[in-house]
Amino acid sequence: MLSPPEVLIAFRAFAAPAIFVLACFGFPGPVLAAVVLAAFASDVLDGIVARRMGVATPRLRHADTVVDTVFYAAAAVALWIAVPAAFAGVGWSVSLLIVLHVSRATFELAKFGRLSAYHMWSSKALGIVIVFTMTSVFLTGRPTGLVAPALWMGMINELEGFAVSAVLSVWAADVPSLVHALRRARPREIDRAVAPTA
Protein backbone atom coordinates (compact mmCIF):
# COMPACT_ATOMS: atom_id res chain seq x y z
CA MET A 1 0.00 0.00 0.00
CA LEU A 2 1.33 3.42 -0.93
CA SER A 3 1.98 6.02 1.74
CA PRO A 4 0.39 9.48 1.34
CA PRO A 5 3.61 11.03 -0.06
CA GLU A 6 3.91 8.16 -2.54
CA VAL A 7 0.30 8.71 -3.61
CA LEU A 8 1.08 12.39 -4.30
CA ILE A 9 4.16 11.46 -6.33
CA ALA A 10 2.17 8.82 -8.23
CA PHE A 11 -0.49 11.43 -9.01
CA ARG A 12 2.17 13.67 -10.56
CA ALA A 13 3.54 10.72 -12.52
CA PHE A 14 0.06 10.12 -13.93
CA ALA A 15 -0.38 13.83 -14.65
CA ALA A 16 2.63 13.81 -17.02
CA PRO A 17 1.08 11.67 -19.79
CA ALA A 18 -2.35 13.11 -18.97
CA ILE A 19 -1.40 16.71 -19.76
CA PHE A 20 0.30 15.60 -22.98
CA VAL A 21 -2.77 13.66 -24.14
CA LEU A 22 -5.13 16.50 -23.18
CA ALA A 23 -3.05 18.95 -25.22
CA CYS A 24 -2.97 16.58 -28.20
CA PHE A 25 -6.76 16.34 -28.13
CA GLY A 26 -7.15 20.10 -27.98
CA PHE A 27 -8.57 20.48 -24.49
CA PRO A 28 -8.98 24.12 -23.45
CA GLY A 29 -6.17 26.00 -21.75
CA PRO A 30 -7.90 26.28 -18.34
CA VAL A 31 -8.01 22.47 -18.13
CA LEU A 32 -4.28 22.24 -18.85
CA ALA A 33 -3.58 25.03 -16.36
CA ALA A 34 -5.56 23.13 -13.73
CA VAL A 35 -3.39 20.04 -14.29
CA VAL A 36 -0.23 22.12 -13.84
CA LEU A 37 -1.54 23.70 -10.64
CA ALA A 38 -2.68 20.34 -9.24
CA ALA A 39 0.72 18.79 -9.99
CA PHE A 40 2.49 21.73 -8.38
CA ALA A 41 0.30 21.40 -5.27
CA SER A 42 1.15 17.70 -5.04
CA ASP A 43 4.85 18.57 -5.37
CA VAL A 44 4.66 21.01 -2.48
CA LEU A 45 2.61 18.71 -0.28
CA ASP A 46 4.54 15.46 -0.75
CA GLY A 47 7.68 16.86 0.91
CA ILE A 48 5.72 18.40 3.78
CA VAL A 49 3.74 15.22 4.42
CA ALA A 50 6.83 13.01 4.11
CA ARG A 51 8.76 15.04 6.69
CA ARG A 52 5.84 15.10 9.13
CA MET A 53 5.39 11.33 8.77
CA GLY A 54 9.13 10.73 9.09
CA VAL A 55 9.34 8.93 5.74
CA ALA A 56 11.40 11.44 3.75
CA THR A 57 13.89 8.76 2.73
CA PRO A 58 16.54 9.22 0.01
CA ARG A 59 14.60 6.77 -2.16
CA LEU A 60 11.43 8.84 -1.87
CA ARG A 61 13.27 12.10 -2.52
CA HIS A 62 14.94 10.57 -5.57
CA ALA A 63 11.58 9.40 -6.93
CA ASP A 64 10.16 12.87 -6.31
CA THR A 65 12.92 14.49 -8.39
CA VAL A 66 12.61 12.04 -11.27
CA VAL A 67 8.83 12.46 -11.44
CA ASP A 68 9.18 16.27 -11.28
CA THR A 69 11.52 16.20 -14.28
CA VAL A 70 9.19 13.97 -16.27
CA PHE A 71 6.09 16.02 -15.46
CA TYR A 72 7.54 19.43 -16.29
CA ALA A 73 9.07 18.09 -19.50
CA ALA A 74 5.65 16.72 -20.50
CA ALA A 75 4.01 20.01 -19.51
CA ALA A 76 6.49 21.93 -21.67
CA VAL A 77 5.65 19.73 -24.66
CA ALA A 78 1.94 20.23 -23.94
CA LEU A 79 2.54 23.99 -23.87
CA TRP A 80 4.27 23.82 -27.25
CA ILE A 81 1.33 21.83 -28.67
CA ALA A 82 -1.33 24.12 -27.22
CA VAL A 83 0.42 27.47 -27.81
CA PRO A 84 3.34 26.98 -30.24
CA ALA A 85 4.05 30.71 -30.31
CA ALA A 86 5.06 30.53 -26.64
CA PHE A 87 8.49 29.27 -27.69
CA ALA A 88 8.99 31.62 -30.62
CA GLY A 89 12.50 33.08 -30.62
CA VAL A 90 13.81 30.94 -27.77
CA GLY A 91 14.65 27.76 -29.66
CA TRP A 92 18.37 28.04 -28.97
CA SER A 93 17.70 28.58 -25.24
CA VAL A 94 15.56 25.44 -25.15
CA SER A 95 18.30 23.50 -26.96
CA LEU A 96 20.99 24.75 -24.56
CA LEU A 97 18.87 23.88 -21.54
CA ILE A 98 18.36 20.35 -22.86
CA VAL A 99 22.10 19.95 -23.51
CA LEU A 100 22.92 21.13 -19.98
CA HIS A 101 20.35 18.81 -18.43
CA VAL A 102 21.48 15.77 -20.40
CA SER A 103 25.15 16.52 -19.67
CA ARG A 104 24.46 16.90 -15.95
CA ALA A 105 22.40 13.70 -15.86
CA THR A 106 25.13 11.80 -17.68
CA PHE A 107 27.75 13.08 -15.24
CA GLU A 108 25.66 12.12 -12.21
CA LEU A 109 24.90 8.65 -13.54
CA ALA A 110 28.59 8.09 -14.22
CA LYS A 111 29.67 9.40 -10.81
CA PHE A 112 26.89 8.25 -8.48
CA GLY A 113 25.02 5.61 -10.46
CA ARG A 114 21.77 7.60 -10.22
CA LEU A 115 20.39 11.07 -10.73
CA SER A 116 20.64 13.70 -8.02
CA ALA A 117 17.83 14.73 -5.69
CA TYR A 118 19.10 18.00 -4.26
CA HIS A 119 15.85 19.99 -4.07
CA MET A 120 17.92 23.17 -4.17
CA TRP A 121 16.50 26.57 -3.36
CA SER A 122 17.12 27.55 -6.97
CA SER A 123 15.03 24.56 -8.08
CA LYS A 124 12.15 25.63 -5.85
CA ALA A 125 12.29 29.19 -7.22
CA LEU A 126 12.46 27.82 -10.76
CA GLY A 127 9.42 25.62 -10.11
CA ILE A 128 7.35 28.61 -9.02
CA VAL A 129 8.38 30.61 -12.12
CA ILE A 130 7.65 27.68 -14.43
CA VAL A 131 4.21 27.09 -12.95
CA PHE A 132 3.32 30.78 -13.10
CA THR A 133 4.55 31.03 -16.70
CA MET A 134 2.79 27.89 -17.92
CA THR A 135 -0.45 28.77 -16.15
CA SER A 136 -0.44 32.26 -17.67
CA VAL A 137 0.10 30.93 -21.20
CA PHE A 138 -2.47 28.16 -20.89
CA LEU A 139 -5.10 30.52 -19.50
CA THR A 140 -4.58 33.31 -22.03
CA GLY A 141 -3.60 31.19 -25.03
CA ARG A 142 -0.94 33.79 -25.81
CA PRO A 143 2.86 33.95 -25.47
CA THR A 144 4.43 35.71 -22.51
CA GLY A 145 7.76 37.39 -21.93
CA LEU A 146 8.30 35.11 -18.94
CA VAL A 147 9.34 32.12 -21.05
CA ALA A 148 12.83 33.42 -21.81
CA PRO A 149 13.65 34.31 -18.15
CA ALA A 150 12.32 30.91 -17.06
CA LEU A 151 14.68 29.19 -19.50
CA TRP A 152 17.62 31.25 -18.24
CA MET A 153 16.71 30.34 -14.66
CA GLY A 154 16.60 26.71 -15.75
CA MET A 155 20.12 26.95 -17.17
CA ILE A 156 21.45 28.58 -13.99
CA ASN A 157 19.78 25.87 -11.94
CA GLU A 158 21.36 23.14 -14.08
CA LEU A 159 24.80 24.72 -13.72
CA GLU A 160 24.44 24.92 -9.93
CA GLY A 161 23.31 21.29 -9.82
CA PHE A 162 26.29 20.33 -11.99
CA ALA A 163 28.63 22.14 -9.58
CA VAL A 164 27.06 20.46 -6.54
CA SER A 165 27.51 17.04 -8.14
CA ALA A 166 31.13 17.87 -8.91
CA VAL A 167 31.81 18.95 -5.32
CA LEU A 168 30.15 16.03 -3.51
CA SER A 169 32.10 12.79 -3.29
CA VAL A 170 29.04 10.64 -2.58
CA TRP A 171 25.37 10.84 -3.57
CA ALA A 172 23.24 12.92 -1.21
CA ALA A 173 19.64 14.10 -1.08
CA ASP A 174 18.37 17.52 -0.06
CA VAL A 175 21.37 19.80 -0.62
CA PRO A 176 19.88 23.33 -0.62
CA SER A 177 22.69 25.08 -2.52
CA LEU A 178 26.28 24.94 -3.73
CA VAL A 179 27.34 26.62 -0.48
CA HIS A 180 25.85 23.72 1.49
CA ALA A 181 27.63 21.24 -0.78
CA LEU A 182 30.96 22.97 -0.17
CA ARG A 183 30.35 22.82 3.59
CA ARG A 184 29.67 19.10 3.35
CA ALA A 185 32.83 18.51 1.34
CA ARG A 186 35.17 20.66 3.46
CA PRO A 187 35.30 18.41 6.59
CA ARG A 188 36.36 15.44 4.46
CA GLU A 189 39.13 17.51 2.90
CA ILE A 190 40.31 18.63 6.35
CA ASP A 191 40.27 15.04 7.63
CA ARG A 192 42.41 13.91 4.71
CA ALA A 193 44.81 16.79 5.28
CA VAL A 194 45.42 16.00 8.95
CA ALA A 195 45.35 12.22 8.64
CA PRO A 196 48.68 10.68 9.71
CA THR A 197 50.74 9.16 6.94
CA ALA A 198 52.27 5.73 7.24
Contacts in CASP RR format, 6 or more apart in sequence:
PFRMAT RR
TARGET T0000
AUTHOR 0000-0000-0000
METHOD contacts of the structure
MODEL  1
MLSPPEVLIAFRAFAAPAIFVLACFGFPGPVLAAVVLAAFASDVLDGIVA
RRMGVATPRLRHADTVVDTVFYAAAAVALWIAVPAAFAGVGWSVSLLIVL
HVSRATFELAKFGRLSAYHMWSSKALGIVIVFTMTSVFLTGRPTGLVAPA
LWMGMINELEGFAVSAVLSVWAADVPSLVHALRRARPREIDRAVAPTA
2 10 0 8 1.000
3 50 0 8 1.000
3 53 0 8 1.000
3 55 0 8 1.000
4 49 0 8 1.000
4 53 0 8 1.000
5 46 0 8 1.000
5 47 0 8 1.000
5 49 0 8 1.000
5 50 0 8 1.000
5 53 0 8 1.000
5 55 0 8 1.000
5 56 0 8 1.000
5 60 0 8 1.000
6 60 0 8 1.000
6 63 0 8 1.000
8 42 0 8 1.000
8 43 0 8 1.000
8 45 0 8 1.000
8 46 0 8 1.000
8 49 0 8 1.000
9 42 0 8 1.000
9 46 0 8 1.000
9 60 0 8 1.000
9 63 0 8 1.000
9 64 0 8 1.000
9 67 0 8 1.000
11 38 0 8 1.000
11 39 0 8 1.000
11 42 0 8 1.000
12 39 0 8 1.000
12 42 0 8 1.000
12 43 0 8 1.000
12 46 0 8 1.000
12 67 0 8 1.000
12 68 0 8 1.000
12 71 0 8 1.000
13 67 0 8 1.000
13 70 0 8 1.000
13 71 0 8 1.000
15 35 0 8 1.000
15 38 0 8 1.000
15 39 0 8 1.000
15 42 0 8 1.000
15 71 0 8 1.000
16 67 0 8 1.000
16 70 0 8 1.000
16 71 0 8 1.000
16 73 0 8 1.000
16 74 0 8 1.000
16 75 0 8 1.000
17 74 0 8 1.000
18 35 0 8 1.000
19 32 0 8 1.000
19 35 0 8 1.000
19 36 0 8 1.000
19 39 0 8 1.000
19 71 0 8 1.000
19 74 0 8 1.000
19 75 0 8 1.000
19 78 0 8 1.000
20 74 0 8 1.000
20 77 0 8 1.000
20 78 0 8 1.000
20 81 0 8 1.000
22 31 0 8 1.000
22 32 0 8 1.000
22 35 0 8 1.000
22 78 0 8 1.000
23 32 0 8 1.000
23 77 0 8 1.000
23 78 0 8 1.000
23 79 0 8 1.000
23 81 0 8 1.000
23 82 0 8 1.000
24 81 0 8 1.000
26 82 0 8 1.000
29 82 0 8 1.000
29 138 0 8 1.000
29 139 0 8 1.000
29 141 0 8 1.000
30 138 0 8 1.000
30 139 0 8 1.000
32 78 0 8 1.000
32 79 0 8 1.000
32 82 0 8 1.000
32 138 0 8 1.000
33 134 0 8 1.000
33 135 0 8 1.000
33 138 0 8 1.000
33 139 0 8 1.000
35 75 0 8 1.000
36 75 0 8 1.000
36 131 0 8 1.000
36 134 0 8 1.000
36 135 0 8 1.000
36 138 0 8 1.000
37 131 0 8 1.000
37 135 0 8 1.000
39 71 0 8 1.000
39 75 0 8 1.000
40 127 0 8 1.000
40 131 0 8 1.000
43 64 0 8 1.000
43 68 0 8 1.000
46 64 0 8 1.000
47 56 0 8 1.000
47 64 0 8 1.000
50 56 0 8 1.000
50 60 0 8 1.000
56 174 0 8 1.000
58 117 0 8 1.000
58 171 0 8 1.000
58 173 0 8 1.000
61 117 0 8 1.000
61 119 0 8 1.000
61 173 0 8 1.000
61 174 0 8 1.000
62 114 0 8 1.000
62 115 0 8 1.000
62 117 0 8 1.000
62 173 0 8 1.000
64 117 0 8 1.000
64 119 0 8 1.000
65 115 0 8 1.000
65 116 0 8 1.000
65 117 0 8 1.000
65 118 0 8 1.000
65 119 0 8 1.000
66 115 0 8 1.000
69 115 0 8 1.000
72 127 0 8 1.000
72 130 0 8 1.000
75 134 0 8 1.000
76 134 0 8 1.000
79 86 0 8 1.000
79 87 0 8 1.000
79 134 0 8 1.000
79 137 0 8 1.000
79 138 0 8 1.000
80 86 0 8 1.000
80 87 0 8 1.000
82 137 0 8 1.000
82 138 0 8 1.000
82 141 0 8 1.000
83 137 0 8 1.000
83 138 0 8 1.000
83 141 0 8 1.000
83 142 0 8 1.000
83 143 0 8 1.000
85 142 0 8 1.000
85 143 0 8 1.000
86 137 0 8 1.000
86 143 0 8 1.000
86 144 0 8 1.000
86 147 0 8 1.000
87 94 0 8 1.000
87 147 0 8 1.000
88 143 0 8 1.000
90 147 0 8 1.000
90 148 0 8 1.000
90 151 0 8 1.000
93 148 0 8 1.000
93 151 0 8 1.000
93 152 0 8 1.000
93 155 0 8 1.000
94 151 0 8 1.000
96 155 0 8 1.000
97 151 0 8 1.000
97 154 0 8 1.000
97 155 0 8 1.000
97 158 0 8 1.000
100 155 0 8 1.000
100 158 0 8 1.000
100 159 0 8 1.000
100 162 0 8 1.000
101 158 0 8 1.000
103 162 0 8 1.000
104 158 0 8 1.000
104 161 0 8 1.000
104 162 0 8 1.000
104 165 0 8 1.000
105 115 0 8 1.000
107 162 0 8 1.000
107 165 0 8 1.000
107 166 0 8 1.000
108 114 0 8 1.000
108 115 0 8 1.000
108 116 0 8 1.000
108 165 0 8 1.000
109 115 0 8 1.000
111 165 0 8 1.000
112 165 0 8 1.000
112 170 0 8 1.000
112 171 0 8 1.000
113 171 0 8 1.000
114 171 0 8 1.000
116 161 0 8 1.000
116 164 0 8 1.000
116 165 0 8 1.000
116 171 0 8 1.000
117 173 0 8 1.000
117 174 0 8 1.000
118 161 0 8 1.000
118 164 0 8 1.000
118 172 0 8 1.000
118 173 0 8 1.000
118 174 0 8 1.000
118 175 0 8 1.000
118 176 0 8 1.000
119 173 0 8 1.000
119 174 0 8 1.000
119 175 0 8 1.000
119 176 0 8 1.000
120 157 0 8 1.000
120 160 0 8 1.000
120 161 0 8 1.000
120 164 0 8 1.000
120 175 0 8 1.000
120 176 0 8 1.000
120 177 0 8 1.000
121 176 0 8 1.000
121 177 0 8 1.000
122 153 0 8 1.000
122 156 0 8 1.000
122 157 0 8 1.000
122 160 0 8 1.000
122 177 0 8 1.000
123 157 0 8 1.000
125 153 0 8 1.000
126 150 0 8 1.000
126 153 0 8 1.000
126 154 0 8 1.000
126 157 0 8 1.000
129 146 0 8 1.000
129 149 0 8 1.000
129 150 0 8 1.000
129 153 0 8 1.000
130 150 0 8 1.000
132 146 0 8 1.000
133 144 0 8 1.000
133 146 0 8 1.000
133 147 0 8 1.000
133 150 0 8 1.000
136 144 0 8 1.000
136 146 0 8 1.000
137 143 0 8 1.000
137 144 0 8 1.000
137 147 0 8 1.000
160 177 0 8 1.000
160 178 0 8 1.000
161 178 0 8 1.000
163 178 0 8 1.000
163 181 0 8 1.000
164 175 0 8 1.000
164 177 0 8 1.000
164 178 0 8 1.000
164 181 0 8 1.000
167 178 0 8 1.000
167 181 0 8 1.000
167 182 0 8 1.000
167 184 0 8 1.000
167 185 0 8 1.000
168 175 0 8 1.000
168 181 0 8 1.000
168 184 0 8 1.000
168 185 0 8 1.000
169 185 0 8 1.000
169 188 0 8 1.000
172 184 0 8 1.000
175 181 0 8 1.000
175 184 0 8 1.000
END
